[in-house]
Amino acid sequence: TSSHARIGILNNPSSKIKEDNTAIARGILAAFLTQNNSNLSFLSKLSKEETAKSLAAGTKIVKFLIPGMDGDAFEKKYNTLGLDLIKTQQMFCQEVLKLLPGQMAVISNGR
């Protein structure tokens, strides 16, 4: 909630990375890359269990966009975001940070 804090997310999935099981991860990455900070409340919408179930059932992610978002930029980035970025993040988490597949961690680097 502070204007002096920043957040970043690294994906460390425990299952095989495929398009159908990375909708939320790709949505978060696309939002970070295309939206300004005021529109990132979209992330809380993506983190809800009912959203995950809806996406798994085939609902398109654009249905969850919030007013004020640049929907065109988001959709273009979401549709072109490959799985290589998530695989690279997974490799970093496991090889550098020594996390087990699916293991979560908080890393802080403050002033």
ZAMARGU-4260 file (C-alpha; in steps of 0.2 Angstrom, whole numbers, plus 5000, padded with zeros to 4 digits):
<rodrens>
0) 5000/5000/5000 | 5015/5011/5000 | 5021/5021/4985 | 5039/5017/4990 | 5036/4998/4989
5) 5038/4988/4973 | 5032/4970/4970 | 5038/4957/4958 | 5033/4939/4955 | 5043/4924/4950
10) 5033/4908/4945 | 5039/4892/4952 | 5025/4879/4947 | 5025/4862/4953 | 5017/4854/4937
15) 5022/4854/4919 | 5020/4871/4911 | 5007/4872/4898 | 4995/4885/4891 | 4980/4879/4900
20) 4987/4879/4917 | 4996/4895/4916 | 4982/4907/4912 | 4983/4916/4929 | 5002/4917/4929
25) 5002/4924/4911 | 4988/4936/4916 | 4998/4943/4930 | 5014/4945/4919 | 5004/4953/4905
30) 4996/4965/4918 | 5013/4970/4925 | 5020/4973/4907 | 5005/4983/4900 | 4996/4992/4914
35) 5000/5007/4926 | 4999/5005/4945 | 4981/5011/4946 | 4975/4996/4936 | 4984/4983/4945
40) 4969/4980/4957 | 4966/4968/4942 | 4978/4956/4951 | 4967/4954/4966 | 4953/4949/4954
45) 4964/4936/4946 | 4969/4929/4963 | 4952/4923/4968 | 4948/4905/4968 | 4932/4907/4958
50) 4942/4916/4944 | 4954/4901/4943 | 4939/4889/4942 | 4931/4900/4928 | 4947/4901/4918
55) 4949/4882/4920 | 4931/4880/4913 | 4936/4890/4898 | 4931/4908/4902 | 4942/4920/4892
60) 4953/4931/4903 | 4947/4947/4895 | 4930/4944/4904 | 4939/4949/4920 | 4947/4966/4915
65) 4943/4980/4925 | 4937/4998/4920 | 4952/5009/4915 | 4963/4995/4909 | 4971/4996/4892
70) 4962/4980/4886 | 4970/4979/4869 | 4987/4980/4875 | 4984/4968/4889 | 4975/4955/4877
75) 4989/4957/4864 | 5003/4954/4877 | 4993/4940/4885 | 4991/4931/4869 | 5009/4933/4863
80) 5017/4929/4880 | 5026/4913/4878 | 5029/4899/4891 | 5048/4902/4890 | 5047/4916/4902
85) 5038/4905/4915 | 5050/4891/4912 | 5065/4903/4915 | 5057/4909/4931 | 5055/4891/4937
90) 5073/4887/4933 | 5079/4902/4942 | 5068/4898/4957 | 5075/4880/4958 | 5093/4882/4952
95) 5098/4899/4960 | 5085/4901/4975 | 5086/4882/4978 | 5067/4881/4980 | 5058/4865/4977
100) 5045/4864/4963 | 5030/4874/4969 | 5038/4880/4985 | 5034/4898/4989 | 5046/4911/4996
105) 5047/4930/5000 | 5063/4939/4995 | 5066/4957/5001 | 5078/4969/4995 | 5075/4985/5004
110) 5084/5002/5007
</rodrens>
